[in-house]
Amino acid sequence: MSLKALFDVPAPAKLNLFLHITGQRADGYHLLQSVFMLIDWCDTLHFELRNDGRIRRQDLTVALPADDLCLQAARLLQAEAATSSGADISIAKHVPWGAGMGGGSSDAASTLLALNQLWGLHWPLSRLLPLGLKLGADVPFFLGGHNAWVEGIGEKLTPVALPLRHFAVIKPSASLETRVVFGDAGLERNTPAARIEGFVEYCKQANLHSKRLLEFGRNDLQPVAEKHCSEVIHAANLLHNAFGNSRMTGSGSSVFSECGEENDELESSRFLEACASLPNTWVTRMCSNLPQHPLAYWLKP
């Protein structure tokens, strides 16, 4: 029986455990190293099949841009597949925009994955990845299905296994534009390259001895982001005082702390106490990392 609808399709956010800028290409793109980590903070998407070829979107929570990445992803897949099928897409947006958590890219990836099923295409991952890269540098990661060591301009992905931990996340009311942060003249662009073998060994030691994952590396974008947005400084200091560590994710403005292996009442109460004085326009959440993308079972390589 052919599918008519897919409901409650998750689009998980990510955190950058670290982000190093190791160089810059002649075309202006930055070379980076990072580990992208999936977390259980998700947008929720719903898809209903249309037979007239139209693609429409309904916003169930906050209003999204008129031509967001979900619509772009749907149109791109429709054109590449030369299908007459369309879809009604409904989005319950929970991951904040301008947070450095890849929310829009994750929505686009989940749209490709869902419509690949709904339209009966059943394309393998190898056929979807080039479409993802056309939509944005982070989209292939969310299609890949695994936490990943990331290199190049974000297109070189190597799956890595991470210890399961809990994280406190704060998204200030202010957002940061990626192009502004990357374009700042003060950005350090020559961090020595790390080795994936060193990170994998560090994870093993962290798992054995309860060491923090955030003790590996840094976010080279954070000093620049703090220059443009004092709220990043405030969030970082607040979380560091509460948990002894903090780091901005991506190009900001969200900041997170690693809390530990047990999401116990002490951690939660400490986080609530730390956030008690924040304006209600700031978004706060306790999260756990995921061993893999919840839709990974839909794809073959």
C-alpha positions in Angstrom: 0.0 0.0 0.0 1.4 3.4 -0.9 1.8 6.0 1.8 -0.6 8.9 2.1 0.9 10.7 5.0 3.8 10.7 7.5 3.2 12.4 10.8 5.5 13.3 13.7 8.7 13.3 11.7 11.5 14.5 14.0 14.3 16.9 12.9 16.9 16.9 15.7 19.2 19.8 16.4 23.0 19.5 16.8 25.7 20.9 19.1 29.3 21.4 18.0 31.5 19.8 20.7 34.3 22.0 19.3 34.9 24.0 16.1 38.4 24.8 14.8 39.1 27.0 11.8 42.2 25.5 10.2 42.4 27.7 7.0 40.6 29.5 4.2 40.3 28.5 0.6 40.9 30.9 -2.3 37.1 31.1 -2.9 36.6 32.4 0.6 35.2 29.2 2.2 36.7 28.4 5.6 38.3 25.0 6.3 37.1 23.6 9.6 37.3 20.7 12.0 34.4 19.9 14.3 32.4 17.2 15.9 28.6 17.5 15.2 26.5 15.8 17.9 22.8 15.1 17.6 20.6 16.0 20.5 17.0 15.2 21.5 15.8 18.8 20.9 13.7 18.4 17.8 11.3 20.2 15.4 8.4 18.1 14.4 7.2 17.9 10.8 4.1 16.3 9.2 3.7 15.4 5.5 0.5 14.7 3.5 0.6 13.5 -0.1 -0.8 15.7 -2.8 -1.4 14.4 -6.3 -1.5 17.8 -8.0 2.2 18.5 -7.7 1.7 21.5 -5.3 4.0 21.9 -2.3 2.5 23.9 0.5 3.7 24.7 4.1 1.8 25.4 7.3 3.5 26.8 10.3 2.1 25.3 13.5 4.1 27.3 16.0 6.3 30.3 15.0 6.1 31.9 11.5 8.9 30.8 9.2 10.4 32.6 6.3 8.2 32.5 3.2 10.7 30.3 1.3 12.5 28.3 4.0 14.8 25.4 3.5 12.0 22.8 3.8 10.2 24.2 0.7 13.5 24.5 -1.1 14.3 20.9 -0.2 10.9 19.7 -1.4 11.1 21.5 -4.7 14.7 20.3 -5.3 13.8 16.7 -4.7 10.6 17.0 -6.8 12.6 18.5 -9.7 15.4 15.9 -9.5 13.0 13.0 -9.3 10.7 14.5 -12.1 7.7 13.4 -10.0 4.2 14.8 -10.2 3.6 14.2 -6.5 3.4 17.1 -4.1 2.9 17.5 -0.4 1.4 19.6 2.4 4.1 20.2 5.0 3.3 21.3 8.5 6.1 22.3 10.9 6.1 22.6 14.6 9.2 24.7 15.2 10.9 24.2 18.6 14.6 24.6 17.8 15.4 28.3 17.8 16.6 30.1 14.7 20.0 31.8 14.7 21.2 29.4 17.4 24.1 27.6 15.8 22.2 24.4 16.3 21.4 23.6 12.6 17.6 23.7 13.0 16.8 24.9 9.5 19.3 22.4 8.0 17.8 19.6 10.0 14.3 20.5 8.8 15.5 20.3 5.2 17.2 16.9 5.8 14.1 15.5 7.4 12.0 16.8 4.5 14.2 15.0 2.0 14.1 11.8 4.0 10.3 12.0 4.5 9.4 12.9 0.9 11.8 10.2 -0.3 9.5 7.8 1.5 6.1 9.5 0.8 6.8 9.8 -2.9 7.9 6.2 -3.2 11.4 7.1 -4.5 13.4 5.1 -2.0 16.7 6.7 -3.2 19.8 5.7 -1.3 21.8 8.1 0.9 24.4 8.5 -1.9 21.8 10.0 -4.1 20.3 12.4 -1.5 23.7 13.7 -0.2 24.4 15.9 -3.3 21.0 17.5 -2.9 21.6 18.2 0.7 24.9 19.9 -0.1 23.1 22.2 -2.6 20.8 23.3 0.2 23.5 24.0 2.8 26.8 22.8 4.3 25.1 21.3 7.4 22.3 19.3 5.6 24.5 16.3 4.6 25.3 15.8 8.3 21.7 15.4 9.2 21.1 13.1 6.3 24.1 10.9 7.3 22.4 9.7 10.4 25.3 9.6 12.8 27.3 11.9 15.1 30.3 12.8 13.0 33.8 14.2 12.8 33.6 17.0 10.3 36.3 18.4 8.0 36.7 20.4 4.8 34.0 23.1 4.5 31.6 20.8 6.4 31.2 18.1 3.7 33.7 15.5 4.8 31.9 13.4 7.5 33.3 10.4 9.5 30.9 8.7 11.9 32.1 8.7 15.5 30.7 7.1 18.7 30.1 9.4 21.6 29.5 8.7 25.3 25.9 9.5 26.2 25.8 12.7 28.3 23.4 15.4 29.3 23.7 19.1 28.4 22.2 22.4 29.5 21.5 24.8 26.6 20.8 28.5 26.6 19.7 30.4 23.5 19.8 34.2 24.2 17.2 36.4 22.6 19.8 37.8 20.2 20.8 35.8 17.1 24.0 36.0 15.1 24.4 35.9 11.4 26.9 33.2 10.3 28.4 35.5 7.6 29.1 38.2 10.1 31.0 35.9 12.4 33.0 34.2 9.7 33.7 37.5 8.0 35.2 39.2 11.0 38.8 40.3 10.4 39.7 39.2 14.0 38.7 35.6 13.4 41.6 33.2 14.0 41.9 31.0 10.8 45.1 29.0 11.5 44.3 26.5 14.3 46.6 23.5 13.9 44.7 20.4 12.6 43.7 17.8 15.1 43.6 14.1 14.4 40.4 12.0 14.5 42.4 9.2 16.2 43.2 11.6 19.1 39.5 12.5 19.5 38.4 8.9 19.4 41.0 8.0 22.1 39.8 11.0 24.1 36.2 9.7 24.0 37.3 6.3 25.3 39.1 8.0 28.2 36.1 10.2 28.8 33.9 7.2 29.0 36.2 5.3 31.3 37.0 8.2 33.7 33.9 10.4 33.4 36.0 13.2 31.8 34.1 16.0 30.0 33.8 15.9 26.3 34.1 19.7 26.3 37.7 19.5 27.5 38.7 18.7 24.0 39.4 21.7 21.7 37.5 25.0 21.6 35.2 27.1 19.4 37.3 29.5 17.4 34.2 31.5 16.5 33.3 32.2 20.1 35.6 35.2 20.8 34.3 36.9 17.6 30.7 36.1 18.5 31.2 37.5 22.0 32.5 40.8 20.4 29.3 41.1 18.4 26.8 39.8 21.1 27.4 40.4 24.8 24.5 38.0 25.5 26.8 35.1 24.5 29.2 36.2 27.2 26.5 36.3 29.8 25.1 32.9 28.9 28.6 31.4 28.9 29.4 32.8 32.3 26.1 31.7 33.8 26.6 28.1 32.6 30.2 28.0 33.6 29.3 29.1 37.1 26.6 26.4 37.3 28.4 23.5 35.8 32.1 24.4 35.6 32.2 24.4 31.8 30.5 26.2 28.8 31.0 26.5 25.1 29.2 28.3 22.2 27.9 26.0 19.5 28.4 26.7 15.8 28.5 30.4 15.0 26.1 31.1 18.0 24.3 32.4 19.7 23.4 29.3 21.8 25.8 28.2 24.6 25.8 24.9 26.3 27.4 23.0 29.2 28.0 19.3 29.7 26.3 18.3 32.9 27.2 14.7 33.3 26.0 11.1 32.7 23.0 11.3 34.9 20.2 13.7 34.2 19.3 13.9 37.9 17.3 16.3 39.9 20.4 18.1 41.2 21.4 19.0 37.6 17.9 20.1 36.7 17.5 22.2 39.9 20.9 23.8 39.4 20.0 24.8 35.8 16.6 26.2 36.9 18.3 28.2 39.6 20.9 29.5 37.1 18.3 30.6 34.6 15.8 32.1 37.1 16.9 35.7 36.4 17.0 35.4 32.6 14.4 37.3 30.5 11.6 35.2 29.2 12.7 35.9 25.6 15.7 33.6 26.3 15.2 29.8 25.6 16.6 27.2 28.0 16.5 23.4 27.8 18.1 20.3 29.3 19.1 17.9 26.5 20.6 14.5 25.9 22.8 13.5 23.0 21.6 10.8 20.6 23.5 7.8 19.4 22.1 8.3 15.9 19.5 10.2 13.9 16.0 8.9 14.7 15.3 8.5 10.9 18.5 6.6 10.1 16.6 3.4 9.6 14.9 4.9 6.5 18.1 4.9 4.4 20.5 2.6 2.7 24.0 3.8 1.8 
